Amino acid sequence: MIMTTPIITATPTGTVMGPDKDPSPRPPGSGATGTAPTAHAALYRLLTWLSPSFPVGAFSYSSGIEWAVEAGDITDAETLKSWLSAMLSDGAGFCDGVLLCHAWRASAGEDDAALIEVADLAAAFTPSRERHLETTAQGRAFAEIAGAAWNCAALQRLLRASTDAIAYPIAVGAVAAGHGVPLDLTLHAFLHAQAANWISAGVRLIPLGQTDSQRVLAALEPVVVSTASRALAAALDDLGSATFRADLAGMHHETQYTRLFRS
């Protein structure tokens, strides 16, 4: 009778494995080796970085929605959905998506010149003072927290190269690339988080019930998918906004008498 002996292997973490066992979870990598994380690890990192609990202060910004509610442009779930659909497809959502894509590619290719170019463009490409504060304050907070808990070589290159404020999509793109998280997943997660934060502002301002807020988020799914698809294929020359009312809302909010939000 032929006897067979199970093959015993050792993982890089030192865990002894049998032939039918899965390897133990590895700690977060720095991304410096260029190896991509597993699908589960990539999902874990995106859920962490773009969670409302990640301390970038997103809850304190409404992107002009507060003024739009006061002006009567947004009054219920349906008008909120229409407003956010336009912002995603033709306004800040699309523009931030394009900037994130180019920051991710520049970071993944270790092209510091291209990264500086897109970082400077993102910092300048804001229609109002409060919108500039919104994206750069969150970008700086994201970079600082990621550097402390999820550091990677790409983030350090961005911090060394940047001479101005870092916009939020630039920081997210650089960190995701540094950790090998796929661009398409990063972009979809970013746009989802952006839409969810806008809806959260609407819930507090209209006010809106939690069930209606989830209906709005569900209705925006095809808009997020379409916007992500366009942003992935867009060049920097395609940047542009057609949401003039939303831009004006951000400007009017600067002098709004009573305010809950910083933008």
C-alpha positions in Angstrom: 0.0 0.0 0.0 1.3 3.4 -0.9 1.3 5.9 1.9 0.9 9.6 1.2 2.1 12.4 3.5 0.4 15.8 3.6 2.7 18.6 2.5 3.3 21.1 5.2 4.2 24.6 4.2 5.1 27.7 6.1 3.5 31.1 5.2 5.6 34.3 5.2 4.0 35.1 8.6 5.4 31.9 10.0 2.1 30.1 10.3 2.2 26.4 9.6 -0.4 25.3 7.1 -1.9 22.0 6.0 -2.9 21.2 2.4 -6.6 22.2 2.9 -6.1 25.3 5.1 -6.4 28.9 4.0 -3.5 31.2 5.0 -3.9 33.4 8.0 -4.8 37.0 7.3 -1.7 39.1 6.7 -1.3 42.6 8.2 -1.9 45.6 5.9 1.0 46.1 3.5 2.7 49.3 2.6 2.1 48.8 -1.1 5.8 49.5 -1.7 6.3 46.0 -3.2 3.8 46.6 -5.9 1.8 43.5 -5.0 -2.0 43.9 -5.1 -4.0 43.0 -2.0 -6.5 40.2 -2.1 -10.1 41.1 -3.0 -11.1 40.9 0.6 -8.2 43.1 1.7 -9.0 45.7 -0.9 -12.6 45.7 0.2 -11.6 46.0 3.8 -9.4 49.0 3.1 -12.0 50.8 1.0 -14.7 50.3 3.6 -12.3 51.7 6.2 -11.0 54.7 4.3 -14.4 55.8 3.0 -16.5 55.0 6.1 -18.3 57.8 7.8 -16.2 56.8 10.9 -12.9 57.6 9.1 -12.1 61.0 10.7 -11.9 63.4 7.8 -14.8 65.6 9.0 -17.1 64.9 6.0 -20.2 65.2 8.1 -19.6 69.0 8.5 -19.9 69.8 4.8 -23.0 69.9 2.6 -21.5 71.2 -0.7 -24.1 74.0 -0.9 -27.0 71.7 -0.1 -27.8 73.7 3.0 -28.4 76.9 0.9 -30.4 74.9 -1.7 -32.7 73.7 1.0 -33.2 77.3 2.4 -33.8 78.6 -1.1 -36.4 76.0 -1.8 -34.6 74.1 -4.5 -34.5 71.0 -2.4 -37.7 70.2 -0.5 -38.2 66.4 -0.4 -36.6 63.1 -1.4 -37.4 63.6 -5.1 -35.8 67.0 -5.4 -32.8 65.9 -3.4 -32.4 62.9 -5.8 -32.6 65.2 -8.9 -30.1 67.7 -7.3 -27.6 65.0 -6.4 -28.0 63.2 -9.8 -26.8 66.4 -11.5 -24.0 67.0 -9.0 -22.7 63.4 -9.6 -23.0 63.3 -13.4 -22.2 66.9 -14.3 -20.6 68.5 -11.3 -18.4 67.8 -8.4 -18.9 64.1 -8.6 -17.6 63.7 -12.1 -14.7 66.2 -11.6 -13.6 64.5 -8.4 -13.8 61.2 -10.1 -11.6 62.3 -13.0 -9.0 63.8 -10.6 -9.0 60.6 -8.5 -8.3 58.5 -11.5 -5.4 60.6 -12.7 -3.9 60.7 -9.2 -4.2 56.9 -8.9 -2.5 56.3 -12.2 0.3 58.8 -11.5 0.9 57.3 -8.1 0.8 53.7 -9.5 3.3 54.7 -12.2 5.5 56.6 -9.7 5.2 59.7 -12.0 5.8 62.5 -9.5 5.5 65.2 -12.2 2.1 64.0 -13.3 1.0 63.7 -9.6 2.0 67.2 -8.9 0.2 68.5 -11.9 -3.1 66.8 -11.0 -2.8 67.7 -7.4 -2.3 71.4 -8.2 -5.2 71.3 -10.7 -7.5 69.7 -8.1 -6.6 72.4 -5.5 -7.3 75.2 -8.0 -10.4 73.6 -9.6 -12.9 74.6 -7.0 -15.7 77.1 -7.7 -15.9 78.8 -4.3 -13.9 79.4 -1.1 -15.9 76.9 0.9 -15.7 74.2 -1.7 -11.9 74.7 -1.6 -12.0 74.3 2.2 -14.2 71.3 1.9 -11.9 69.3 -0.4 -8.5 70.4 1.0 -9.4 70.0 4.7 -10.7 66.5 4.0 -7.7 65.7 1.8 -5.2 66.8 4.5 -7.1 64.9 7.2 -7.2 61.8 5.1 -3.5 62.0 4.3 -2.6 62.5 8.0 -4.7 59.6 9.3 -3.7 57.3 6.4 -0.1 58.1 7.0 -0.4 57.2 10.7 -2.4 53.9 10.2 -2.1 52.9 6.5 1.2 54.5 5.4 2.6 53.7 1.9 5.4 55.0 -0.3 2.9 56.6 -2.7 1.4 58.8 0.1 4.9 59.9 1.2 5.8 60.9 -2.4 2.6 62.9 -2.5 3.4 64.7 0.8 6.9 65.4 -0.3 6.0 66.7 -3.7 2.9 68.7 -2.8 3.6 72.4 -2.2 -0.1 73.3 -1.8 -3.2 71.9 -0.2 -4.1 68.3 -1.1 -7.6 67.8 -2.4 -9.6 64.9 -1.1 -9.8 62.8 -4.3 -6.0 63.2 -4.8 -5.2 61.8 -1.4 -7.7 58.9 -1.8 -6.3 58.1 -5.2 -2.7 58.1 -4.1 -3.3 55.9 -1.0 -5.4 53.4 -2.9 -2.7 53.1 -5.6 0.0 52.8 -3.0 -1.8 49.8 -1.5 -2.6 48.2 -4.9 -6.4 48.7 -4.5 -7.9 48.5 -8.0 -8.8 51.9 -9.6 -12.4 50.9 -10.6 -13.3 49.7 -7.1 -11.7 52.8 -5.5 -13.6 55.1 -7.8 -17.0 53.5 -7.3 -16.5 53.4 -3.5 -15.4 57.1 -3.5 -18.5 58.2 -5.5 -20.8 56.1 -3.3 -19.3 57.7 -0.1 -19.7 61.2 -1.7 -23.3 60.6 -2.6 -24.1 59.1 0.9 -22.5 62.1 2.6 -24.6 64.5 0.5 -27.8 62.5 1.4 -26.8 62.6 5.1 -26.7 66.4 4.8 -30.2 66.3 3.2 -31.6 64.1 5.9 -30.6 66.7 8.6 -31.6 69.8 6.6 -34.9 69.0 4.8 -35.5 67.0 7.1 -35.8 63.6 5.5 -36.6 60.2 7.0 -34.0 57.4 7.1 -36.1 55.2 4.7 -36.4 57.9 2.2 -32.7 58.6 2.4 -32.0 54.9 1.5 -34.5 55.2 -1.4 -32.5 58.1 -2.7 -29.2 56.3 -2.4 -30.6 53.3 -4.2 -32.0 55.4 -7.0 -28.5 57.0 -7.5 -26.8 53.7 -8.1 -27.0 53.8 -11.9 -25.8 57.5 -11.8 -22.8 56.5 -9.8 -22.0 53.6 -12.2 -22.4 55.8 -15.2 -20.3 58.7 -13.7 -17.6 56.2 -12.8 -17.5 54.8 -16.3 -17.1 58.3 -17.8 -14.5 59.4 -15.3 -12.4 56.3 -15.9 -12.2 57.2 -19.6 -11.8 60.9 -19.2 -8.7 63.0 -19.8 -7.9 66.1 -17.7 -9.1 68.2 -20.6 -12.6 66.7 -20.1 -12.9 68.4 -16.6 -15.8 70.7 -16.4 -19.0 71.4 -14.6 -22.5 72.2 -15.8 -24.1 72.5 -12.4 -24.2 76.3 -12.1 -26.9 76.3 -9.5 -25.0 74.0 -7.3 -21.9 76.2 -7.7 -23.9 79.3 -6.9 -25.3 77.5 -3.8 -21.8 77.0 -2.5 -21.0 80.7 -3.0 -24.3 81.9 -1.4 -23.7 79.6 1.6 -20.6 81.7 2.5 -23.0 84.5 3.6 -25.9 82.5 4.7 -27.2 83.8 8.0 -27.8 80.6 9.9 -25.7 77.5 9.1 -25.2 74.0 10.4 -22.5 73.1 7.8 -19.1 74.6 6.8 -20.1 74.5 3.1 
